[in-house]
């Protein structure tokens, strides 16, 4: 039966397809409702039917994002099926503006899949960021030692889980010592406005690398559903920057706007003393330098060759799930 629901061809192409993330995780776009046209329609509703011009969609979408008029974006929704390590899920769930239904290990059997970082992502604690890691990987010998210890711990935890299940111990008890590296799953439904907020934080270089990987895939899915909203988000939020009063004072010191001529003139150089005089602390000065440094425009486009069918992903999960009878 042909649907009367508005669809987007690029989104339909990936609907229900599973994209791998990390070593055992995935993200699938299960369903979506609406597109850029619905953002525009919601914004123009007060004008009545017949006033919408397709040629104005991009301009209006960009205006709405530029001026933080977010309600029209709440009219578009996304439903994802995701699998991630539990420690990633605990970061993810901090975003409380979504509807979530997680796999229940009280009811279902958990697939015994555990996240193992690549050596490139195994690093010492950052000397500047208390919640991050250094950019360079730690020595390979240290990495191998960590892998050996993780594998022993995970083997013991998996054996204990399987033994408790085989003894018919309640599943809610059998699960309690599985490590944070264990993969969980959930359905996650969120509107476009809150998805953009989630992605702005989670594709940022300061976010934990593992959750960045999920953000990149989901950003690629967003691009296929609402490409104009995606473009505006990249321009104003990912590539843009919020400026404080002190930072604006420094830019005014450097630049002079001539409203009548419609031009901007450079007026000199700001010294470190000028930055301090504007009220910027040392960390704020470093952050301003980061904001003004050239940045490469990110490309979150999906690689469709990596997309798997739902049946293939279900088979992998079944193979990793313990059989209580054995």
BELJOTA-V299138 format. One record per backbone hydrogen bond with DSSP energy under -0.5 kcal/mol. NH is the residue of the N-H (numbers start at 1). CO is the residue of the C=O. If there is no record, write none. Layout:
BEGIN
nh=NH co=CO
nh=NH co=CO
END
This chain:
BEGIN
nh=11 co=224
nh=12 co=8
nh=13 co=9
nh=14 co=10
nh=14 co=11
nh=15 co=11
nh=16 co=29
nh=17 co=14
nh=18 co=308
nh=19 co=17
nh=19 co=27
nh=20 co=18
nh=20 co=306
nh=21 co=25
nh=25 co=21
nh=26 co=83
nh=27 co=19
nh=28 co=81
nh=29 co=17
nh=30 co=28
nh=30 co=79
nh=31 co=79
nh=33 co=77
nh=36 co=225
nh=38 co=35
nh=39 co=35
nh=40 co=36
nh=41 co=37
nh=42 co=38
nh=43 co=39
nh=44 co=40
nh=45 co=42
nh=47 co=44
nh=48 co=45
nh=51 co=48
nh=56 co=53
nh=57 co=54
nh=60 co=56
nh=61 co=57
nh=62 co=58
nh=63 co=59
nh=64 co=60
nh=65 co=61
nh=66 co=62
nh=67 co=63
nh=68 co=65
nh=69 co=64
nh=70 co=68
nh=73 co=70
nh=74 co=70
nh=74 co=71
nh=75 co=72
nh=76 co=73
nh=77 co=33
nh=78 co=190
nh=79 co=31
nh=80 co=188
nh=81 co=28
nh=82 co=80
nh=82 co=186
nh=83 co=26
nh=84 co=184
nh=86 co=182
nh=87 co=180
nh=88 co=85
nh=89 co=85
nh=90 co=86
nh=91 co=87
nh=92 co=88
nh=93 co=89
nh=94 co=91
nh=95 co=92
nh=96 co=94
nh=99 co=189
nh=100 co=98
nh=101 co=187
nh=103 co=185
nh=105 co=103
nh=107 co=104
nh=108 co=104
nh=112 co=320
nh=113 co=111
nh=115 co=181
nh=121 co=118
nh=122 co=119
nh=123 co=121
nh=126 co=132
nh=130 co=128
nh=132 co=129
nh=134 co=124
nh=138 co=122
nh=143 co=139
nh=144 co=140
nh=145 co=141
nh=146 co=142
nh=147 co=143
nh=148 co=144
nh=149 co=145
nh=150 co=146
nh=151 co=147
nh=152 co=148
nh=153 co=149
nh=154 co=150
nh=155 co=151
nh=156 co=152
nh=157 co=153
nh=158 co=154
nh=159 co=155
nh=160 co=156
nh=161 co=157
nh=162 co=158
nh=163 co=159
nh=164 co=160
nh=165 co=161
nh=166 co=162
nh=167 co=163
nh=168 co=165
nh=169 co=164
nh=173 co=170
nh=174 co=170
nh=175 co=171
nh=176 co=173
nh=178 co=175
nh=182 co=179
nh=183 co=113
nh=184 co=84
nh=186 co=82
nh=187 co=101
nh=188 co=80
nh=189 co=99
nh=190 co=78
nh=192 co=73
nh=192 co=76
nh=193 co=73
nh=195 co=191
nh=196 co=192
nh=197 co=193
nh=198 co=194
nh=199 co=195
nh=200 co=196
nh=201 co=197
nh=202 co=198
nh=203 co=199
nh=207 co=204
nh=211 co=208
nh=212 co=208
nh=213 co=209
nh=214 co=210
nh=215 co=211
nh=216 co=212
nh=217 co=213
nh=218 co=214
nh=219 co=215
nh=220 co=216
nh=221 co=217
nh=222 co=218
nh=223 co=219
nh=224 co=220
nh=225 co=221
nh=226 co=222
nh=230 co=226
nh=231 co=227
nh=232 co=228
nh=233 co=229
nh=234 co=230
nh=235 co=231
nh=236 co=232
nh=237 co=233
nh=238 co=233
nh=239 co=234
nh=248 co=244
nh=249 co=245
nh=250 co=246
nh=251 co=247
nh=252 co=248
nh=253 co=249
nh=254 co=250
nh=255 co=251
nh=256 co=265
nh=258 co=263
nh=259 co=257
nh=262 co=258
nh=263 co=258
nh=265 co=256
nh=267 co=254
nh=268 co=254
nh=271 co=269
nh=275 co=271
nh=276 co=272
nh=277 co=273
nh=278 co=274
nh=279 co=276
nh=280 co=275
nh=285 co=281
nh=286 co=282
nh=287 co=283
nh=288 co=284
nh=289 co=285
nh=290 co=286
nh=291 co=287
nh=292 co=288
nh=293 co=289
nh=293 co=290
nh=300 co=298
nh=304 co=302
nh=306 co=303
nh=307 co=304
nh=308 co=18
nh=313 co=309
nh=314 co=310
nh=315 co=311
nh=316 co=312
nh=317 co=313
nh=318 co=314
nh=319 co=315
nh=320 co=316
nh=321 co=318
nh=322 co=110
nh=324 co=322
nh=326 co=323
END
